[in-house]
Amino acid sequence: MNDFNDQVLAELCRTKRLTLVTDDADFGGRCVAILTANQKLLR
């Protein structure tokens, strides 16, 4: 699900060049550095 909060977090991380720590598969495919153990995001 692509909700408003996910969009805000992704945009904040992208513009500030931050790494997002999450296990939420909703963040896959975004131009954001992600630190996770979620196998869906690691593929």
Beta strands, then each sheet from edge to edge (+ up, - down):
strand 1: 19-21
strand 2: 33-35
sheet 1: 1+ 2+
end
